[in-house]
Amino acid sequence: MKKVFLLSLLVFCVTGQQILGQPTVTLSPKYQKLEQQATPELKTKLVNLRKEITTKKYTFVVGNTKVSNLPIARITGEKEPTAAQVAKIKELNLTYSRLNQFREVPASFHPIQLGLSGCAATASKLDLRSRGLVTPVRDQGGCGSCWAFGTMAAFESSYVLINGVSPAVTDVSERQVLNCSNAGDCVGGYSWEVFEWMVNLKKNVDTEAANPYQPSKVACASGSPNTAYYAYKWGVIHPSGDVGQIATTQQIKEAICQHGVVVTSLLVTDLFQNYAGGVFNENVGGDPRTNHVVAIVGWDNTKQAFLIKNSWGTDWGEDGYMWIKYGSNFIGRRGLWVEAQKLDDCIYFDPAKLAIQAYGSSGQYRLIEGSKALLLFPNKAEAEKSMELIKKYQLNKQCFVGRPDPSMEYWIKGNAAPAGAQAGEDCIGFTPGNLKVQKIGSNWKITDGSSLLFDFGASEKEARMALAIIKKYGFTRTCYVGRPDPSLEYMRK
């Protein structure tokens, strides 16, 4: 009987910890199996960590994770900013706080407000995974590039939120960020410099498929990615704009409800490295210090914890995630948010309310909706033809690339392209799969083989965003009213 009792006690010590007044936290079958493969040294370490957990009444378990045998320095990677950098970040934070790419977007179409509808910092819980706003867990390998993975986790989610794409197909290249952003290396880096590289230098990020990750830094590849993965602005969660300050639990929740997934730094320890489930509540004391960057994707007040997404693969934590107690291990330090560039810059109107109005004394006409003018025409015939097409296609959004002097204009119905031919249309067909962004002379252009479709001048960003829009809606024709100097240009399938 005594032997049976001792055996049961041994199994319990490996699989879970009983904390007085709290439910038992058990080691999952996956980690029980992985522990059988652990080295003797790691098994001894886990025994000692479990003793500490029991003594301090922590509410989580440890096990043989994907990173258990790696030095902490190789799986973290955050650098401390200088005083000059902290001051610069405060200035940038103030500048970007004034920007608003949704100024003309009605609340009923606002992608952030819609995607985060009902989100409130006072809510008892929130899990952005359930809203389809979190991309899969990544793996940084044995390179201290968490600063690249944490920032891209937040950027990917913002892109999904703002542009209405699936998280399953949104996978950017951390390798490009590592090699090209000048924000760090495999020894560590700065999260804010990644966002500043994207926003201030107008750098877009490649796809993982085109530039797959390798856990080492090499020379940046020449040329620009053929993507529209741009960021519009970024900011600091703490109201002071000081990245050295730790944002409060309330401030973090408010930032999540305003921007979606956010970035934070925290302190990785031996216990954190081997976390295998439960609510992590180590609560390291002393002066604020951090060495790792992760993304916060939710919270649960019943657990008194944030839900973080790490970059150590799915064989760490709870399938790559951790519940971490509010305030534990300096979570909230260097908290940042990012806002992806929206593809569609549109004016919304009701096609049923459109009217044609004479304008000026030279025979011109305007297409109006109430007091809002949409288009100006040299004659009434072109105005009538344009209004007829808009109503037949039931278009309700006039969209642009590159306002206030747009390089491309297109019209859509809700979130779909107009489709099907209308009588008397003047269109030129093209093959979306053949389109390329090219620099010809000093100008960036979209070409279809030897044919020129659009000219974007010196703006590479506008050219790449335009191509992404064409592919997004599946446009196959550019159509005109009034060539050779058209008063209306639109695209359709």
N, C-alpha and C positions, 0 to 999 in steps of 0.2 A: 504494500500500500504506500509506503514511504517513497519507493522508487517511482511509482506512478505519479505521486504528487510532485516530486522534484522534476520529472520530465515535463509535466504540465506547466510548472513554473518556468522552466527553461524556454519552452515554446512561447509562453506569454511575453517573456522578456525580449524575445526577438521580434514578435509580431505586433506588440502594442504597449502603450503606457496607460495606466489607470491613474487619473488625477482626481484627488478628493473633490467631490462635489461636481465633477464634470464627466461627460461621457468618455468611454474608452476610445482612444485613437488607435486604429489597427493598421498594420503594415499590409499593403495589398498583396495578393498572390504573385503579381509581377515582381515586386521587390523581394518577396520571400525566395523566389526562384533565383533572382540575380544575386542574392546574398550567398547562395551556395557556390557561386563562381568567384566570390571575393577572395582576395589574397589574405593570408594570415594577418598581415599588418593592418589591412583595412578592417578585418573582423575585430581585431583588438581595439582599434580606434572607435568603431561603432559601439562596442560594449561600453567604453568610457563615456562616449557622448550620451548614451542612454542613461547612464548613471547620473550625469549632469541634468538631463531632462527630468528624471524622477526627483532628484534633490530640489530642483528649482520649480517643480510643478509646471513645466511647460506643456503646451497642448498640441504637440505635433510629434511625428515620428521621423526617424532617420533610417537610411538604408544605402545600399550600393547603387548610386546613381550614375548616370552617364559621365559625370565629371568628378567622381569621388577620388580618382587616382591622379588627378591633375593638380599642379600647384595653383593656388588661388590667383596668383598674378597672371596666369595664362588664360584664365576664364573670365576675368573681369576687364579692367582697362579704362579707367577714367582718370583724367589729369586735373590737377588743381589750377584754376585760372589765376592770372596775376591780378594785382589791384587795378592795373590799367585796363585789362580785359573786362573786369567787373564793371568799371565805369563806362566802358564802351557799350556793354550789353544794356545798361540802363538807358543810354541814349537811343539805341536801336529799338528797345522795347517801347519807348515813348513815341517814336516815329511810326512804327508799324501799328500801334494802337489806333491811329487816326484813319487807317485805310479800311475801306469797306467795298468789297466786290459785289455785294448784294444790295447796294443802295436802291436800285430800281426794281428789285424783285419783290412782288407782292408776297405777303406772309403765306398765302395759300400755295405758293410755289417755292418757298424758301427751303432749299434742300437740308440745311442743318436743322432748322426748326421742325421740319417734317420728320427727319430721321431720328431726332432726339425728342420728339413729341412726348409730353408727359414727364420728361426727365426733370427732377427737382432735387436740389441738395438735401431737402428734408425727407426724401423718399427713404424707406427702410432698406431697400436694396436695389441694385441695378447690375445687370450683366449684359454688356454690349455684344457678347457672343450671340445671345438669343435674338438680337436685332439684326444679325447678319452684318455686323460692322467690324469684325475682327478677322484678320487673315491668319492662316495656319502658323503654328510655332516653327521657328527656324532654329538653326544650329550654327553657332559661330566657330565651333571647333576649338583647337588649342591656340587661338589667337585672341589677344586682348582687344577685340573689335566690338565690344558691347555697345559702344557709343554709336557705331554705324547701325547695328541691329535695332537698338532701342528707338533711334530716331526714325528709321524706316518702318518700324512697326506702327508708330503713330502716323506717319505720312500715308502709308498704305490705307489705314483705316479712314483717314480724312478724305482720301481720294475716293474711296468706296462710298462714303457718306455724301460727298458733294456731287459726285458725278453718276451716282446710281448704278454702279457696276457691281459685279459679284466679287466677294472676297476670295472665292476659290480661284479666280483667274487673275487676281491682282498680286503680282510677285515681282518686286523690283530688285535690282542688283546691288546688294551690299558690297560686292567686290568693287564695283565702280566707285562707290562712296569711299571705301577704304583706300583705293588707289588714286583717286582724282580730286577729292575734296580738300586736301591739305589740312584736314581737321584732326589727323592722328595716324596711328599705325598699330601694329600688333602689341605695342607696349602700352597703348592707351590713347585717348583722344578727347575732344570736346564736342558735346552734343550741339551746342548752340552754333558752332562754326559750320556744322553740316547744314543747318537750316539757313544760315547767312549765305553760304555758298550757293544754295538753291535760289534764294530770294533775291539777294543783291546782285549776284553775278548771272542770274537768270539761267541757271544750269538745270537741265532735265536729267532724270535718272533712267538708266537702261532697264531692260527686263532681265530677270534671272535667267531665262532661257537663252538670251543673246550673250549674256556675260555672267556665266555661273560662278558661284562663290568658291574661292580657294583660301584657306586659312593662312595667308601670307601676303604681304604687301609687295607689289611690283610696280614697274613704271605704268603710268596712266596711258591707256590706248588712245591713239589719235582719233580725231573726228568726234562727232556728236551722236548720241543715240537717236534712233528713229522712233521716239516716243513723245507723248505729251505729259509726262510725269513731272510737272512743274509745281512749285510751291508759291503761294501768293504772299503769305506773311507768317510770322511766328511771334511768340511772346513768352514772357516769364509769368508763371502762376502767382508768385508772391507779389502783392500790390506794389511793393517798393521797387520791383524790377531788379533786385539784388539776388543773383543766383546762389549766393552763399547762405541766404536765409532759407529756413525750412517752412514751406507752405503748410498751413493748418489743414486739418481734415476737412473742414468746411470749405476752405478755399479750393482744395483739390476737387471736391465734389462739384462745386460751382463751375470750375474749369471744364470738367468732363461734360456737364450739361450744356455748356456753351460751345465746346469745340470737339467733343468726342474723346477718343483715346488720347492720353497725355503721357509725357515722358517724365521719369523721375530718376534720381540717383539714390542709392542706399548702400549700406555697408554689408559686404559678404564676409561671413565667418565660416568656421568649420561646420557649425550646425546648419547654416544656410546652404552650404555646398552639398550637404548630404540630406537635405530636406526631402521627405518622401510622402508627406500628406499631413492633414490637420491644419490648425491655425498657428502660424509661426509667430511667436511672441517672445523672442530673445530679449528685446529691449536693452541693447547695449548702451551703457552710460558714457559719460565723459563729454569732451568737446565734439561738436558735429564733425564727422569725417565720413567720407563715402569713397567707394572704389568701383562701383558697378552701375550700369544704366539699364533700366527695364521700362516697360510700358504698363500703365494702370488702365484696366479695362472694366472695372466695376467695383462695387462694394456691397457689404451686407452688415447691417447694424446688429443683427442677432449674433453674428460672429465677432462684431466690433473689428472688422477687418476689410482691407482692400484686396481686390483680386488683381494680381499682376501677371503679365505675360513675359516669360524669360526667353533667352536665346541659347539654351543648352539642350535643345532637342526634347522629345517627348518622354525620354527615360530619365527625367529629373522631375521632382515634384509631382503634382497631379496632372500628368500628361503635358508637362511643360509649363504649368501654371502654379501659382502659390497664393494661398490666403495668408495675408500678413497683417498682424494687428495694427490698428491705427497708431502711428507714432513710433513703431518699432524700427530699429536700425536706421534711424534718420530718414525714413521714407518721406518724400516731399521736398528734400533738398535738391536744388537745381531743377525744380519742376518746370517743364516747358510744354507749350502747346504749338501746334502747327496747323495751318489752313492750306489745303491743296488748292491749286488753281482750278477754277471751274472751267469746263470746256465751253459751255453755252453762255454767251452774253446776249441776253434777249430783252426785247420790249414786248410786253403782253398787251393784247387788244382783243376785242370782241368783233369777229367778222360781221356779225349781224348788225352792228352799229356803224359800219363804215359808210362814208358819204364822199361825194366829189364836190369840191368847192373851187370856184374861180378865184384866181390869185393874181393880184397886180394888174397892170395895164397892158402887158405884152402877150396876152393870150394863154398864160400858164394856168395850170390847175393843180390842186392838191388833193391827196387822199387823206381824209381826216377821220378820227374817232372822237367825237365831242370836240374838245379844245386841243386835242393832240394831233399834230400833223405827222404822217408817216412817210409820205413820198411827195415829190414835186415832179410834174410832167410838163413837157413843152406844148402839149395839145390835149384836147378833151378825149380824142379817140384812144390814145395810149392810156389815159387815166381809166377810161371805161373798160378797156381790155384787161388791165391789171387788176381792177377790182373784181371783174368777172372770174379771173383765174384764182384769186385769193379765196373767193367765196365757194367756187366749185371744189377746191381742194380743202376747204374749211380750215385754212391756216389761221393760227392765232398767236404766233410768235414771230417777230422779226428779229433776226439774230445777226451778230457781227463778230468778226475777228479784228481786233486792233482799233477799237474806238479810242479817241474821237474821230480819227481819220481812218475808217475801216479799210483793210486790205481785202476782205472777203465778206460777202453778205449772203445769208441763206434764210429760208422761211420753213417753219415746221408746224405740224398740227399736234398739239400736246407734246408728247415725247417721241413722235414718229415722223418720218419723212413723207412728203406727198408722193403718191404713187399712181401710176396709170396715166396715159396720154389724154390730153384735152385737145379739142379741135383748134386748129390754127396756131399751135405752139411752134416756137422757133428754138430748137434745141440742138446741142452738140453732145454726142455720146462719148463716154470714156470708160475705161476698164479700171475699177478701183485697185485691183491687184497689180496693175502696171504703174501706178502713180509713184513718183519719187520726189523727195525734197532735194534740190540741188542748188549749189551756189554757182551762178553763171555770171561771170564778170564780178561785179560788186553786189549783186542782188540775189536774194534767196527766192527760189521759184518752185512751184509744183509743176512737174511735167508728166505727160503721158507719152512715153517714147520720145519722139522728136517734136511733139506738140506742146506748146506752152499753155497751161490752164490759168495759173494765177501768179502774180508777181507781188512779193512782200517787201520789196526794198531791202533795207539792211537788217530786217528783223527775222532771224532764224526761228525765234520762239513762235512768232505768228505763223510761219510756214508749217512748223511741226504740229502746232495745235490745229491748224486748218486741215491737215491731212488726217489727223486723228478724228476730227469731226466728220469728214467725208466717209471714213471707214465706219464710224459709229452708226451713222444713219443709212449706210449702204447706198449713197447717192451714185447714180450712173450717168446723169445728164446735167449739163448746165444750160439753162434756158433764159431767154431774153424777150423783153418787149421794147421795140424801138431801136434795133441796131441800125447803124454802127455805134451810136452813142446811146446805149440802152438806159431807159428810165427805171426799169425793173429788171433785176437779175435774181434768179432763184434756181435751186437744184431740186431734182426729184429722182426717184428710182426709175 
